[in-house]
Amino acid sequence: MDELILRALIASLLISLNASVAGTLTVFRRASFLVAGSAHSALAGVALALFLNSIGINAHYFLLALTAALFFALLSAKAARKGDVNVGIATAFSLSMALAAIFISLTRNSASNAWQFLFGDILLLTVDDFAIVTISTAFVLLAVSFFYHKFLFISFDPSGAEAMCLNVYLYDFMLIALISVSVVTALKAVGAILVFSIFIAPSSTARILGRSLSSVFVISFILALSSLYLGLLTSFFFSIPSGAVAAAIASLVYFAVSWKQ
């Protein structure tokens, strides 16, 4: 099997794990827009990296994207503490997109350089990109498994968690930060515009179909992985980006399931 195809298949598996964990926790947190906000905040970091590289300053896209996404996570967690996380997400979303547009406009060959980060291409992942996906996925899964019950507690009953002397603000920031790491991990493979569908649509569908918390995670993983693999299969026969097909499939499945409810 071709190395690029094998890498894409394994990366799809890892990204599906990220989508299942981060997407489901985001849905439980009732802040689905958080994924889009994280992706576009990360895009501002990517645009800055592209600009710096264009003027001769070596900068790795992942580090700056992760920094931008974590800063966004801090702003969102702060807004959540004031009572409305969606306002913080929307404001940070607008700021990050404005910065991304500025940096991209200042970058030579900006269209070709920014295209993959906007729409993604899992078949073009380098060995370095694959290593980032693998290490980041392992980190997210380990962190979530360690704080799993606390994350669920603050998502479903923040008042009760606070009454139990749990530092809700700290764990909320940790949750948002881990979601941001997951989103940045999938950024180059799926793209900032399409990552929302891959993370949220399968998790939202799974929440409708699932009969328990664990089943929601499992169904979400299966749906995300099936969408990504079908996207890859389609791209082999037609000149269509695999990420776009995967996002379309995941979204259509959600609408089909929700329509029947």
HUHUBEL-V483563 format. One record per pair of residues at least 4 apart in sequence whose ideal C-beta (glycine too) atoms are under 6 Angstrom apart, sorted by sequence separation. I is the first residue (numbers start at 1). J is the second residue. D is the distance in whole Angstrom. If there is no record, write none. Layout:
# HUHUBEL-V483563
i:I j:J d:D
i:I j:J d:D
This chain:
# HUHUBEL-V483563
i:1 j:5 d:6
i:7 j:11 d:6
i:18 j:22 d:6
i:19 j:23 d:5
i:20 j:24 d:6
i:33 j:37 d:6
i:61 j:65 d:6
i:62 j:66 d:6
i:89 j:93 d:6
i:109 j:113 d:6
i:110 j:114 d:6
i:114 j:118 d:6
i:125 j:129 d:4
i:132 j:136 d:6
i:144 j:148 d:6
i:147 j:151 d:5
i:154 j:158 d:5
i:168 j:172 d:6
i:173 j:177 d:6
i:186 j:190 d:5
i:190 j:194 d:5
i:195 j:199 d:6
i:196 j:200 d:6
i:197 j:201 d:5
i:200 j:204 d:6
i:206 j:210 d:5
i:211 j:215 d:5
i:215 j:219 d:6
i:234 j:238 d:6
i:254 j:258 d:6
i:255 j:259 d:6
i:1 j:6 d:5
i:52 j:57 d:4
i:59 j:64 d:6
i:80 j:85 d:4
i:116 j:121 d:5
i:125 j:130 d:5
i:161 j:166 d:4
i:190 j:195 d:5
i:210 j:215 d:4
i:235 j:240 d:6
i:240 j:245 d:6
i:26 j:32 d:6
i:53 j:59 d:6
i:79 j:85 d:5
i:104 j:110 d:5
i:162 j:168 d:5
i:210 j:216 d:4
i:234 j:240 d:6
i:52 j:59 d:4
i:154 j:161 d:5
i:161 j:168 d:5
i:235 j:242 d:4
i:26 j:34 d:5
i:79 j:87 d:6
i:153 j:161 d:5
i:190 j:198 d:5
i:26 j:35 d:6
i:76 j:85 d:6
i:79 j:88 d:2
i:186 j:195 d:5
i:207 j:216 d:5
i:210 j:219 d:5
i:49 j:59 d:4
i:104 j:114 d:5
i:158 j:168 d:5
i:206 j:216 d:5
i:209 j:219 d:6
i:232 j:242 d:5
i:231 j:242 d:4
i:234 j:245 d:5
i:49 j:61 d:4
i:76 j:88 d:5
i:183 j:195 d:6
i:75 j:88 d:6
i:76 j:89 d:5
i:206 j:219 d:4
i:154 j:168 d:5
i:206 j:220 d:4
i:231 j:245 d:4
i:46 j:61 d:5
i:49 j:64 d:4
i:231 j:246 d:3
i:48 j:64 d:5
i:75 j:92 d:5
i:154 j:171 d:5
i:203 j:220 d:4
i:154 j:172 d:6
i:202 j:220 d:5
i:205 j:223 d:6
i:228 j:246 d:5
i:45 j:64 d:4
i:46 j:65 d:5
i:227 j:246 d:4
i:230 j:249 d:6
i:45 j:65 d:4
i:72 j:92 d:5
i:150 j:171 d:5
i:202 j:223 d:4
i:45 j:67 d:6
i:202 j:224 d:4
i:227 j:249 d:4
i:42 j:65 d:4
i:45 j:68 d:3
i:227 j:250 d:4
i:44 j:68 d:5
i:151 j:175 d:5
i:42 j:68 d:6
i:198 j:224 d:6
i:41 j:68 d:5
i:42 j:69 d:4
i:41 j:69 d:5
i:38 j:69 d:5
i:41 j:72 d:4
i:143 j:178 d:6
i:140 j:178 d:6
i:140 j:181 d:6
i:140 j:182 d:5
i:136 j:181 d:6
i:202 j:250 d:5
i:205 j:253 d:6
i:136 j:185 d:4
i:194 j:243 d:5
i:198 j:247 d:6
i:201 j:250 d:4
i:205 j:254 d:5
i:208 j:257 d:5
i:197 j:247 d:4
i:201 j:251 d:5
i:204 j:254 d:6
i:37 j:89 d:4
i:44 j:96 d:4
i:51 j:103 d:4
i:133 j:185 d:6
i:191 j:243 d:5
i:198 j:250 d:6
i:205 j:257 d:5
i:40 j:93 d:5
i:47 j:100 d:4
i:54 j:107 d:5
i:190 j:243 d:5
i:194 j:247 d:4
i:197 j:250 d:5
i:201 j:254 d:4
i:208 j:261 d:6
i:31 j:85 d:5
i:54 j:108 d:5
i:197 j:251 d:5
i:34 j:89 d:6
i:37 j:92 d:6
i:41 j:96 d:4
i:44 j:99 d:4
i:48 j:103 d:5
i:51 j:106 d:5
i:33 j:89 d:5
i:37 j:93 d:5
i:40 j:96 d:5
i:44 j:100 d:4
i:47 j:103 d:4
i:51 j:107 d:5
i:40 j:97 d:5
i:43 j:100 d:5
i:47 j:104 d:5
i:50 j:107 d:5
i:129 j:188 d:6
i:50 j:113 d:5
i:125 j:189 d:6
i:122 j:189 d:4
i:120 j:189 d:5
i:62 j:132 d:5
i:120 j:190 d:4
i:46 j:117 d:5
i:120 j:191 d:3
i:119 j:191 d:4
i:118 j:191 d:5
i:118 j:192 d:6
i:118 j:193 d:6
i:81 j:169 d:5
i:80 j:172 d:6
i:77 j:172 d:5
i:77 j:173 d:4
i:77 j:176 d:5
i:76 j:176 d:5
i:73 j:176 d:4
i:73 j:177 d:5
i:70 j:177 d:6
i:73 j:180 d:5
i:70 j:180 d:6
i:11 j:122 d:6
i:69 j:180 d:4
i:8 j:122 d:5
i:11 j:125 d:6
i:8 j:123 d:5
i:69 j:184 d:5
i:7 j:125 d:6
i:66 j:184 d:5
i:4 j:123 d:6
i:14 j:133 d:5
i:18 j:137 d:6
i:65 j:184 d:5
i:17 j:137 d:6
i:122 j:242 d:6
i:11 j:133 d:5
i:119 j:241 d:6
i:7 j:130 d:5
i:14 j:137 d:4
i:21 j:144 d:5
i:120 j:243 d:4
i:25 j:151 d:6
i:29 j:155 d:5
i:28 j:155 d:4
i:38 j:180 d:4
i:42 j:184 d:5
i:39 j:183 d:5
i:38 j:183 d:4
i:42 j:187 d:6
i:35 j:183 d:6
i:43 j:192 d:4
i:40 j:192 d:6
i:26 j:179 d:6
i:39 j:192 d:4
i:39 j:195 d:5
i:22 j:179 d:5
i:22 j:182 d:4
i:36 j:196 d:5
i:35 j:196 d:5
i:18 j:182 d:4
i:35 j:199 d:5
i:35 j:200 d:6
i:18 j:185 d:6
i:18 j:186 d:6
i:32 j:200 d:5
i:15 j:186 d:5
i:15 j:189 d:6
i:23 j:199 d:4
i:27 j:203 d:5
i:23 j:200 d:6
i:27 j:204 d:6
i:11 j:189 d:6
i:19 j:198 d:5
i:24 j:203 d:4
i:19 j:199 d:5
i:23 j:203 d:4
i:27 j:207 d:6
i:24 j:216 d:6
i:24 j:217 d:5
i:24 j:220 d:5
i:20 j:217 d:5
i:20 j:220 d:4
i:20 j:221 d:4
i:16 j:221 d:5
i:19 j:224 d:4
i:16 j:224 d:4
i:16 j:225 d:4
i:12 j:228 d:4
i:8 j:232 d:6
